[in-house]
Amino acid sequence: MTAVPRVLLVGPLPPPSGGMANQTRQLKRLLEGEGVGVSLVQTNAPYRPDWVGRIPVLRAAFRLAPYLRRLWRSVVDADVVHVMANSGLAWHLLAAPAIRIAKVRGRPVVVNYRGGLASEFLERSARSVIATLAGTRLVVPSGFLQSVFQRHGVEAEIIPNVVDLERFRPADPPRAATDTPHVVIARNLEPIYGIDLALRAIALAAERHPRLSASIAGSGPERGKLEALCNELGITDRVRFTGRLDVPEMAALYSEADLVLNPARADNTPNSILEALACAVPVVTTSVGGVPFLVQHRRTAWLAEPESPESLASGIDAVLGEQALREELIQNGLALARSCAWPAVRDRWLAAYRGAMTA
């Protein structure tokens, strides 16, 4: 690279530890490691004062006004503005204003769009989204999102999510086969992520694997309902709700897993799948949204039917019961994870910045 750009990164940070927040934090660290000057405007900065966060309408105003001021001041010091974008209100209130301010102040923009609900969102808001994207460079993490935008006449390039292979790596020594299989679900406790489907699948799978247990790593508004469902299904003693875990804690949990279950109702390219594969843990996942663009059935993961606890349970049974299948998923999954490591994608991000700056 002939010149090291100054990048203004606009996006959320943990907590909560969602996929976009983790990618924002990780990308900032990795770019700085390459000598790139990175400044950050956080889209989910803490409320000041704290009590404002408890008042729905007021908290939006208290967060939005300082966010826009920080954007206006920070954009002028950047060579390129990298906007982490999602669907719905997050687009209209956070991503779109950042793109418009960068344009007004004469700075090139890379829009890094992600989220499993993009298709539904664009059906409603394509005209305004396409107008806002005009003159920007659009980057998405999956062929799924690329195809969604193509249907609306917008070209996007693919740069996959980055998985940290230093943090997420196979257990040493490898976890031995056991008659007490441990299933991990690493999604927040929200309806879109289908934790209720996972619990029903666990109850079904326990009929074949009577010593099976599960850990659910995440937080969210559905916890009370999900705990009640555990009681209804008779699996309370099998299921542990860990709450929100930080990155080292998640890596440690994967090292104790025999299988990772992703029961989502909508998804794009879940970081939890890549992290599990990097840790040599096989994955059973619903085949929703971008997931089939990320993994292949019986090659890199087991793909189950959406909204089907029975299909998820069948996948659990197959992966726990067929050693040859399990080994194939582990080896192919490790190869996929390596293709998403920073050395494999670094030059693509730097090229995206150069392309935006010279367009």
N, C-alpha and C positions, 0 to 999 in steps of 0.2 A: 504494500500500500504506500503510495507516494506521500500522502499526508494523513496524519491521524486526526479524525474528525472530533469535534466536540458535540456530544450527543445529549439532548435533553430527553430524558425518559419520563413519560407521563403514565402513571399506573398505580395500582394499589400495592400495599405491603401487608404481610401478616402482622397482627391477627385480623380476621381469621385466616387460617392457612389454606385458602382455596388455591385452585390451579393457577389462576392468573396472578395472584399475589406472590406465590412461590416463584413463578417464572420471572416476574418483575425483579424480585430481590436477587435471584440467581443470575439473571442477565446483566444486571448492574455490576455484580462482583466479577463476572467473567470478562466483561468488556474492559473493566478497569485493569484486570490482569494482563490484557493485551496492550496496555498503554493508552487506551481510549479515555478521553476526559468525559466523565458522565456526571451530569447533575440530575436531580430527581424532583419532580413535582408529584407529590403523593395525592391520589384521588380519594383516599379514605383516611386522611389525617385525623388525629384525635380531636374531639369537640373541645372547644374552649369557650366557656367553662364546661366542666364535665356534665352538669345537670341538663344542659341543652339536649344531649343525646337521648333523653327520655321523652322529648316532646316532638312528635313526628313532623309536623309542618315547619316548626321553628328550626329544627336541627338541619333541615335541608338548606335553609337560607344561611344559617351560621357556617355551614361547611362550604357552600357554593361561592359565596362572596370572597372569602380569603383565597380559595382555590383559583378563581379567575384572576385575582390580583397577582398571585405568585406566577401564574402562567404568563401574564403580560410582561412582568419584569424579567422572567427567566429566559423567554424565547430569544431575546436579542443576543444573548451570549452563546447561542448554539449554532452549529453549522447545519444540523439536521435534527428534527423533532420526531421522536419515536413514540407513537401513541398506542398504548394497549387498549383495545376496544372490545366491547361486548354488546349484546343485544338489549332492546327495551329501553327503560329509563336511563340505564348506565350509558347508552349511546347518546341520547339526547342531552343529558345533563353534564356528562363528563367528557366523552370522546369528541363529539361534534364541536363543542366550544374550543377545545384544544386545537383541533384542526383549523378552525376558522381564525383563531388568534394567530397561529403560525403563518397562515396565508397572508393575513393583513400585515404582519410584520416581515414578510418577505423571506420566510424560512421554509425549506423543503420539508416534506412530511412523509414518514413511513408509518402506515397504519397497520398495526398487527392485530387483526381481527380474529376472535375466537369465541366459542360458545356453541353448544349443541342445539340452541333454538334459533339459529340464524335463518333457517328456511321460513319459519313462521313469521319471524320479525320482518324479513324482507317482503313477504307477501303483503304486509300491512304498510310498510314504510319505505318501499324501494325508491320512490321518486326523491324523497329528501335525502336518503342515505347516498344514493348515486350522485346527487348534486354536490353533497359535501365531500365525497371521495374524489371528485374531479381534480386532476392535477397532482394527486398524491400517488405514492407507490404502495400498493396493497399486498401485504404478506399474510398468509394463513398457515396454520400448522398441519393441514390435512387436505387430501384430495377431496374429501367430503365437502369442506367449506369452499374449496376451489370450484367444485361443480355447482354449488348453490349460487355463487356469484356469477358464474358463467351463464346460468339460466336467465340472469338479468342483464347480460351484456357487459359484465365487468370482469376484466382479467385480473387474476391474482397469482402470485408465485408462492410456492410451498417451501417453508423452512420449518422443520419439525420442532416440537418442544424439546428442550434440552434436559437430559437426565444426568445427574451427578454421579458418575461411576466411582468416585472416591468415597462418597458417602453411602451410596446404595450398591452393595456388592454381595456376592454369595457368602453364606455363613462359613466360617472356618473353625472347626471341621464342618462339612456339610451335615445338614439335619438328617438323622437316620430315620428309616421307615419305622413307624410305630402304629399300635392299635388305638392310639388316642389322638386322632388327627385334629389339627387346629386350623380353623378357617378364619381369615382376617378380612374384614370389610373396611375400607379406608375411604369413606365418603361422609359428608355432613348429613345431619339428620333432618333432611328436607324431603318433601314428597317427590320431587323430580329424581332423586337418587334411589328410590325404590327400596329403602331399607325394610319396609314391610314385606316386600317380595322375598328378600333375603331371609328374613326370619321364618317365613313359611317354608322356604326351601330347606333351611336348617332342620326344621321339624320333620320334614319328609326324609331327608338324608340320614337323620339319626335312627330311622328304622333299620337301615342297613349298617350303620356305623354307630353302635350304641354308646361309644365313649367319645363321640365327636363333641368338640367345643368351638365356640366362636368369640372373637373379639371385634367390637365395632368401634373404630377410631374416628371420632368426629363429634361435633356439637351441633345443636340446632333446635328449632322449636318443636320438633316431633318427638322428643325423647320420652315425654310422659305417655303418649299414645303407644309408642313402640315398647316401652316397658310393660304396659298393660297387655299388649299383644303377646309378649313373651309369656306372661302369666296365663293368658287364654290358651296358648298352644302347649303349655306345660314344659317350656324350655328355659325357664328363668335361671335354673342352676347351670345351664350350658352356656349362657350368653353373658359376656362382660362388656359393659359400656365404659370405655376408657376415658371418654371426654376428648377434648382437643389435645393432640400431641405435637411437640415440636419435631424438627427434622431428625435429630439424633434418636429421639424416642421412637419415631416411625421406623427408622432403619433397624432399631433393635427389635421392634415388633415383627417386621418382616422376617428377621432371622429365626423367629419362633413359629413361623407359619408353614403349614403344609400346602396351603392353597389360598389364593386371594380371590374373593368373589366381588364382582362389580354388577349390581342388579339395576343399574340406572334405567330410567324411562326415557331420557334424552341425554345425549353425550356427544362429544367431539373427539378429542384425543386425550383421554384421562391420564394425568401424570401418575396416578396410583398404579395404572397398568404398567407403564414403563418402569416405575420404581420396583414393582414386584418382579418383572422380568429380569431387571438388572441384579436382583437379589437371588436369582435362580429359583423363584417360586412360581409354579404354574398358575394360570389365571383361567377362571370361568367367568364369562361376561355376557350380558345381553348384547344382541347384535343390532344396537340402535345407532342412528346418526352416523358419526364418523368412525365408530369402532371397527366395522368391517374393512375400512380403508387402512386401519392401523395394524390389525392382526387377522390372520387367516385361520379358519376352523381346522382343528386337529393338527395344525402346523405350528403356530405361535401361541394359540390360546384355544379354549373351547368356547364356541359361540352358541348361546342359548337363545330361545325365542323370547321376544319382549313380553312383559306382563305375564310370565309363566313360571310360577314357583316349581312346577313339575319339571320343566325343561332345565331350570337351574339345578335342581336336585339330581337330575340325570347326569349333568355335567360334573357335579361334585363326585358322584359315584364312579363315573368313568375315570376321572383323573386320579382319584384315590385308589382305584382298583386295578388299573391297567398300567403296569410298570413301564412297558415299552412306550406307551403313549406319553406317560409322564416324563420320561427321559427325553423324548423328542421335543415336547413342549419346552422343557428347560433349556436344551441346547439351542434351539431356534430362537427362543425368547432372548437368550443372552446375546445372540448375534444382532437381533433387532435393537436391543438396548444400546449396543455399541455403535450402531449407525446413527443414534440420536445423542451421542456424547458430544461435548464441546469441540474437540478436534475435528469432528466430522461436519459440523455446521458453522464453525467460526467464520470461515472465509465467505460463506453465503450471506451472513449478516453484514460483514464489511463491504461486500459487493453491493448489497441492497442500499447501504448508506451512500456509497459512491454513486450508484445509479440515480438515487434521488437528488443528490447534490449537483449532478451534471445534466439532468433532464432539462 
